[in-house]
């Protein structure tokens, strides 16, 4: 099927601001909006919706819209902070701050030192570059900058007023609705600005499989990327719908349904595999919570679970045949062989460098674990895992943080299957960590305020405070 008409055919403004220009202008407006309203979370969330969009192209590097907005906010907010002589010790209240800083510092150290220690080692990158002593590539520098901006995004989110799970919902829902709009354009001829939201020249855009079979990628670069957004959106929609009621609950479930439909038409194996992983995780967590509370199910709930179990058992053969068919086709494909080969070579590089790593931008496997180990090494991987645990641990105790915890789980599951980037162009991984850190900081502040208020009331109502003794005589 032919793609929808380009932006210049449907939108007169696109004659003057096409593709890159539209996203560049939008990026500038988002930076100004964030600074004017102090809703930095919303500005970054909207920028993250266009994961295949580029605000600027600097030589071989296309700057994603998310990192362009992040850079603008970091520069201005950093200048304000330094101008006001802000105290860096305030950051110590953010969970995992030391681990995030340590992870960034270690990653930079590995990137700089690895070429000196392992000069001549061939890296697992699209270009197959060889490490050379004293030589930092443009990719190395770009990935260092992106990781630094990602850590800054976590800090910005952590200290943004009124932070909540809505920021994650904004970026996911915007991406899904834009992808749904494009689906209607491709299949129903609805006007759509083709090439505006997915204009980055660094991506190879995939919409067909072997044999010319048609697939759908939305406004992302490939069906697997759309599947990652779909799984995260469905997870968020279901978790958030449980916390709200009325029309808002219906709206969340509707967007989740749209996401599920887009996942189905993407024909991505990642959608099936990650979906099964998340279903298993939900089952384990639900069973653990039920046994931990030692709750007694109501008759209606017990009947519902029993009926669902019977249906699952009855449908199990058909589900198994479908899943094994999809996964089997993927395993037998050339792309699976290529992806498995890059992962195997990345693990070899990890061993060849004795667990030190080759540095940011010098390795890109098919899965996140292989990339993380081969680029940041054993120490970097431990610091990264520790930073996530330091944020997620206290966030689990806060009810409004739970939808974001589920999204983070979906993001990590997707990355383990088919998402190698440490600093992905949508910034969703780091936004989730930032939102969780912000919710924890706000929760601790609220608890401290309640404790102070309770202490003040106890002092006012204590017997010692209410007792009035004789007025001492004045000595003259």
Phi, psi and omega in degrees: 000138181291146177291160179295161180302151179291170185295328184290337181280340187243334185234109182305323181299332183293344175297331182258331181229083181259148172049258185300318183297319180296315180287328176297314178296318179296322179298314179299319180294322179294321177298314179296320178298314180298318181289323183287323184259349187063018173264068182296329180296320180292319179299315180290323180296316179294323179293327181287347182293331182260077186293336179257016180262148179236130177276328181216153172236117181245094183065234180278358184254124173259121184277115179298153182300322181299313183284335174293316177294318179300318180296317179298316180292319181296318181297311183291312181294323177296319178295320178296318182296315180291324179293329179269005181055050180296154183264115180296342180294342176298332182291344181297341178283350179278129180298133177077010184303312181298323180289320176298314180296318178296321179297316179296313180299317179295319180298318178295317179300314180298318181298323182280320188274327185306317178299331178285323183277327187233044179301133181096353179285128179280129184270163177263080179229163179305327181271349182064037185296154179250134178296136178227133182303129177077008184246111173256125181278169176299325178295319177301311182296317181298316182291327174297315179297315181297319179292320176299317178294324180297316178296321177296325177297319177301317180294317180299314179296321183297332184242024172272132180295146175060034179290145180198179182294345182301331180298319178291319177299325181297312182291322180290314183292324177297317180295319181291316181293322176293322177293321176296322176299316180293325177299317177295327178291317182292320188257340182237358178077017178293136180303135182208137180283078182299135177083008179264312183275348181227063188256003185292128181281356183273351182262148168262109186280124187245123177223012176222152176256182178302136182086007178079015180294131184284137177230178182225134183243358182064223176259013175270185184272336183203163180302324180297323178293320177297321180299321178298317178294320181298312181298316179297320181293315178299318179298313180296315184299316181291314181294321181286325180298332179287343184261349181236174181222177175065221184296327181294322177297316179298318180298316178299316182292327177294315179295322176298323177293316177301317179299317180298320178296318178294323177297322180294317182283346177290337182054033181270134176295328179300325179298320180287311186294310181293324177300318178294322178298315182292322177298318177297320179296318178298317180297317181295314181295318181295317179294319178298318179295322180294316180288326180294324179277346185052043185281153176256121182289142173291156181304320181295318179294318179298319179295321179297313179296321179296315178297318178296322178296318179297316179296321180295317179296319180293324183270354185305314180300318180293319179296317180297317180296319181293313182296313181295328177294314180296312181294321179298317177300322180291318181297326182276357184277161177292326181295325178294319178298318181294316180295317179296324179295320179292324177294315181298317180294325179294319176294325175297319178297320177302318179286322180296332179264013178058036178080007181278321182097167182250355175102160180297137179082357180251014179198136177211098179274193177271328181248160185292319183298315180296319179294315183297315180294317185286336182262317183256352176078185183294316181295315179298320179296318178297318179296320180295313179297320178297321178296318178297315181296323181294333179272314185290323183308299179290336181290333181298336181277353183253120188299317185288350178274346189297321176302323180288325176299318178295319178297317178300319177298318179294319179297315180294320178298318178296318182292323178296325181280312188203033180227092191279343192284131174286325177241077183295154186292339178273347178067012187296320179303312184283330175293321177300314179297320179294317179297316179297318177297319179295319178295320179295315179299314180295320180296318179295322178295318179295320179295321179295320179295319178294322179295319178296318180294319178295322178294321179295318179294322179295323179293321182292327185259006180286149180301324181294322182286331182275346181284132180244118182268177180292148179283124182296147179287149179270128180272126178246000000 
